[in-house]
Amino acid sequence: MHGRGRGVAGAVGRGRLMPNKQNLRVVECKPQPCVVSVEGLSSSTTDAQLKNLLMSVGPIQSLQMLPQQRKAIAKFKEPAHALAFQQKFHRHMIDLSHINVALIVE
């Protein structure tokens, strides 16, 4: 039967990708950032305060305070924790100062 809306024989499943080896794509994995930069710190914010804030999300490897720049660099053990910290605490207020949290790709 030929008419409108009828497909060509053998075109069943047209528009759907059928699983075969030709449909596989190679996706390049970039390293996830584990380091965060915390800027805009108050001059009264202590490293202990910041460390407690960081550890509330996950374990950290290191914390470097740069009080002259009102900034800190922290390295988490897991990239997911760095991302969670950035999402949770970006534009957060600490000691009457809004902090900016950015991920740093090493």
Secondary structure, DSSP 8 states (H G I E B T S, - for coil): ---TT---TT-TTTTS---SGGG-----------EEEEES--TT--HHHHHHHHHTTS-EEEEEEEGGGTEEEEEESSHHHHHHHHHHHTT-EETTEE-EEEEE--
